[in-house]
């Protein structure tokens, strides 16, 4: 019987390819996890931006109302000073 190294080499190739496949699978899972975490963080940041935009609008309306009220009070205050 003649010994052929061919089957042994095929077995080594298969083992090496399985190891490579496992490494690539683990890398893919790590990338997928990182992507998911990044997407969640992005969604959180977008929500914070949206909330801050609402707060900015509320402050702008408050300032506009205050300026309008102040504009109405200043002439009245000046009139009371003229009457004294």
C-alpha positions in Angstrom: 0.0 0.0 0.0 1.3 3.4 -1.0 0.9 6.2 1.5 -0.5 9.4 0.0 -0.2 12.7 1.8 -3.0 14.1 -0.2 -5.9 13.2 2.2 -3.9 14.5 5.1 -3.3 17.8 3.3 -7.0 18.1 2.5 -7.8 17.5 6.1 -5.4 20.3 7.1 -6.9 22.6 4.5 -10.4 21.9 5.8 -9.3 22.5 9.4 -7.6 25.8 8.4 -10.7 26.9 6.5 -12.9 26.1 9.4 -10.7 28.1 11.7 -10.7 31.0 9.3 -14.5 30.8 8.9 -14.9 30.9 12.7 -12.6 33.9 12.9 -14.5 35.7 10.2 -17.9 34.8 11.9 -16.7 36.2 15.2 -15.4 39.4 13.5 -18.8 39.7 11.7 -20.7 39.3 15.0 -18.4 41.9 16.6 -19.0 44.3 13.7 -22.8 43.7 13.9 -22.7 44.4 17.7 -20.8 47.6 17.1 -23.2 48.7 14.4 -26.2 48.0 16.6 -24.7 50.0 19.5 -23.8 52.8 17.2 -27.3 53.0 15.7 -28.8 53.0 19.2 -26.4 55.9 20.2 -27.3 57.7 17.0 -31.0 57.4 17.8 -30.4 58.7 21.4 -28.5 61.7 20.0 -31.2 62.4 17.5 -33.9 62.3 20.2 -31.8 64.7 22.3 -31.4 67.1 19.3 -35.2 66.9 18.8 -35.9 67.6 22.5 -33.4 70.5 22.5 -35.0 72.0 19.4 -38.3 72.0 21.2 -36.7 73.7 24.2 -35.2 76.3 21.9 -38.5 77.0 20.4 -40.1 77.3 23.8 -37.4 79.8 24.9 -37.8 81.8 21.7 -41.6 82.1 22.3 -41.0 83.1 25.9 -38.5 85.7 24.9 -40.9 87.1 22.2 -43.8 87.2 24.7 -41.5 88.9 27.2 -40.3 91.5 24.7 -43.9 92.1 23.6 -45.0 92.6 27.2 -41.9 94.7 27.9 -42.7 96.8 24.9 -46.2 97.3 26.2 -45.1 98.2 29.7 -42.3 100.7 28.9 -44.7 103.2 27.2 -47.1 102.9 30.2 -44.2 103.4 32.7 -43.0 106.4 30.8 -46.5 107.9 30.9 -46.7 107.5 34.6 -43.4 109.2 35.0 -44.6 112.2 32.9 -47.7 112.6 35.1 -45.6 113.1 38.3 
